[in-house]
């Protein structure tokens, strides 16, 4: 057996297989993680001594292995088992049918908000465990590690349902959702793409909810529809009645958010939440819970006079920043946009030149304040006041409506 990519959890997966009785496990450190981070040797000393580590400079003969296991975005050109499928198998072997209590959300944007909304709705009647990017890693390995930790702490049986945000697809679950593929970007050095990765995992869900636009794009590429119990979600089925406070009509029901929630993107997120939660609650209870929903740092209202909106998370990229400003502009034609933050928040770094070009489209509407390392680089492409720290913004008393967009790593 060959496992690939220590960066994304190969050692954790190897340890699980070893504990299940598998032997002769090889690990290809394709990105040289062990050379860059020697602390990993100490952390995984208990399992590394039983494995054969292949350094990144060497290229193993993949054809000699009965099974190759790797992340779906791994740049190898051969048949292999994805981490999503491997984790599903391990969870079944260790915990039986616990996956039938899982709700898993994947997609490009809105995953965290959707998981938080589902958790908020269902927590009225059920004991909920949730893991998403507000709380830590969202790799498929994180699903298994979460369950392992709950088991080790003897609290696994305390929960009725488990909600996971998962990157690039889902693992085995009762209900899964693919909320969007806003940009079908290449992965695995162009050998695959995000649409293929996410759709290939949908067969792992007993019932899956997929954005109709994604279903149609997939059909246009491969000439067939995805098999299984699929429910298509189309945001065109919702008629927006008010952008702020957000209110829309859906299947003869009025869905309404409170004044602390901002942005029409909540329509798509809440449609998935509604349809999934209908498996557990009646519609009136769901609507009541939606109205009381609040989420920190995801286009939430920090103050109302003037309006100050915060969008602070590690997953902000050029497209999501554009969407956030567009949402802000749909209500306010003038004001202040604070933008900046950190680099190195995710595997995919942000393109400052591309972002600068996007921001220039809004320069006739908003004043820009640039903050932190990202803001420092953006000064090359957009005019605006520069501040070292976001806290400097909060020390002021804003007189204009303000949108704060800030890339910030999660502290674990």
Order of alpha helices (4+ residues) and beta strands (2+ residues): beta-alpha-beta-alpha-alpha-alpha-beta-beta-beta-alpha-beta-alpha-beta-alpha-beta-beta-beta-beta-alpha-beta-alpha-beta-beta-beta-beta-alpha-alpha-beta-beta-alpha-beta-alpha-beta-alpha-beta-alpha-beta
